[in-house]
Amino acid sequence: MQRLFTRLVEEVLLTFRKPWRVIKLFDRKMFSLWIASFRRGVEPASGNTPPSFPPKNVADTSNWRQWGTSFQVRSFSAYEEYVAIQKSKLDKVVYRQKATWLQDYDVSYHAALYQRLSQCDLSWHGRNVLCLAARIGTEVRSFLDLGCFAIGIDLNPGLDNKYVVVGDFHALQFPDCCVDVVFTNSLDHVLDIQKVLGEVHRVLKPAGLLFIEAVRGTSEGVEPGRYETFFWSSIDDLTQLVTQNSFSLIARNGFDFPWPGELIQFQKASS
């Protein structure tokens, strides 16, 4: 009951700040998303909540090396090996799961991310957004529902994916200063974090925004799993690393689905 009351208060306060949200209740699709998000916020964690995707609490200590004092990087024999393993994830983790599991996850994460982004103090309509390592495109659809022009890139977007195109976030195929917003929840899948951050900085427009959803680190009770290739001791460490690569920290907000972490907002600093 307490969680239900808390969510109601949050929604009322947010609507006072952004009265235009009332209009969305008359949009059937938006209303359905709101209901799904609301249920996510009041259901007990042990209920029918879909499992995290990917699971980030199953330790895999093979082939890791220390990078600095706060980070770990997985070693590969060649870049092609890294690419092959990352491309295989979609088939092994998604398409071999039950269809209902994937559908439940897609709906739940879509609604949860939509809710988190709606609570940011931004006007989303008309912004263009690039989602990195977007897999099946769940996050892309969340931005589309906010009124953005959005597209994702991934090493393996699967078949007939109208939301995500083939691309590598280490070498983006887009021109300089062309994107308003970059979003990713996959920094734990990069091989060269500084190269990725450099590419993000390059494609963002002046004062463009970078949104990172980051899982908690090893000192915060989470261990990297089978497909993770880059990991941090704490979210504080990751945040500091990003700011050291020409970004300014704007805001941080915690969440617990699909894994315990934070949505962190940065702004591109001048080169």
C-alpha positions, 0 to 999 in steps of 0.5 A, spaced: 500 500 500 505 504 501 508 503 494 502 504 491 501 511 495 508 513 493 507 512 486 500 516 486 504 522 489 509 521 484 505 521 478 500 527 481 507 531 482 510 530 475 503 532 472 503 538 476 510 540 473 508 537 466 500 538 465 501 536 458 502 529 460 494 529 462 493 529 454 497 522 453 491 519 457 487 520 451 492 516 447 490 509 447 498 507 446 500 512 451 495 510 456 497 502 456 504 504 457 503 508 463 499 503 466 504 498 465 509 502 468 505 504 474 504 496 475 511 495 474 512 500 480 507 497 485 508 490 484 513 486 489 520 484 486 518 477 487 512 477 483 511 476 475 517 481 474 520 478 468 528 476 469 533 481 468 536 482 461 542 480 460 543 477 467 548 481 470 549 478 477 552 471 474 560 472 475 564 470 469 572 471 471 575 468 465 580 473 461 579 479 465 585 484 466 585 490 470 585 497 467 587 502 472 584 502 479 577 501 478 576 498 471 576 491 468 577 489 461 576 482 458 581 480 453 580 477 446 585 474 441 583 479 436 577 484 435 574 479 430 573 474 436 570 480 441 565 482 435 563 474 434 561 473 441 557 480 441 553 478 435 552 471 438 548 474 444 542 475 440 541 468 438 543 465 444 540 469 449 533 472 446 531 467 440 532 461 445 528 464 450 520 463 450 517 468 446 512 470 452 519 471 456 521 476 451 515 479 450 514 481 457 521 484 458 520 488 452 513 491 454 516 492 461 523 495 459 519 499 454 514 502 459 520 503 465 524 507 460 519 511 457 517 513 465 524 515 467 525 519 461 519 522 462 521 525 468 527 528 466 526 536 465 527 536 458 522 537 452 523 531 448 519 532 442 523 533 435 529 531 438 533 526 434 536 520 438 541 515 437 541 509 441 547 505 441 547 497 442 540 497 441 539 490 440 531 489 438 530 496 439 526 497 445 529 503 447 528 506 440 521 505 441 521 509 448 524 515 445 519 514 439 513 514 444 516 521 447 516 524 440 523 523 438 526 521 431 530 515 434 534 510 431 539 504 434 545 501 432 547 494 434 552 489 431 547 484 430 540 487 430 536 481 428 532 480 422 527 485 420 528 490 425 525 496 423 528 500 429 535 498 429 541 498 423 547 494 423 553 499 426 559 498 431 559 504 437 567 504 436 566 506 429 559 510 428 557 511 421 554 518 422 557 524 421 560 529 426 555 534 430 549 530 427 545 528 433 541 531 439 541 525 444 545 519 444 543 513 449 546 507 451 545 502 457 551 497 454 557 501 456 559 494 459 559 491 452 564 496 450 572 493 448 575 500 448 571 505 452 575 511 450 574 510 443 566 509 444 566 516 448 570 519 443 565 517 437 559 519 442 562 526 443 564 526 435 557 525 433 553 529 438 551 536 436 554 542 440 551 541 447 548 535 445 546 530 451 549 523 453 544 518 457 547 512 460 544 507 464 549 504 468 549 497 472 552 498 479 559 495 479 563 490 483 564 494 489 556 495 489 554 488 489 554 486 482 559 482 478 560 482 470 556 476 466 558 472 460 557 477 455 560 483 459 567 486 456 568 492 460 566 493 468 567 498 473 568 498 481 562 503 482 557 508 478 561 513 481 568 511 478 564 510 471 561 517 472 568 520 473 571 517 467 565 519 462 567 527 465 574 526 464 572 525 456 569 531 455 562 531 458 559 534 464 555 531 469 548 534 469 543 529 473 543 522 476 537 518 478 537 511 481 532 505 478 532 497 480 529 495 473 531 491 469 537 491 474 540 496 479 543 502 477 542 509 475 540 513 469 546 518 468 545 525 464 551 528 461 552 534 456 557 534 451 563 539 453 567 543 448 572 540 444 
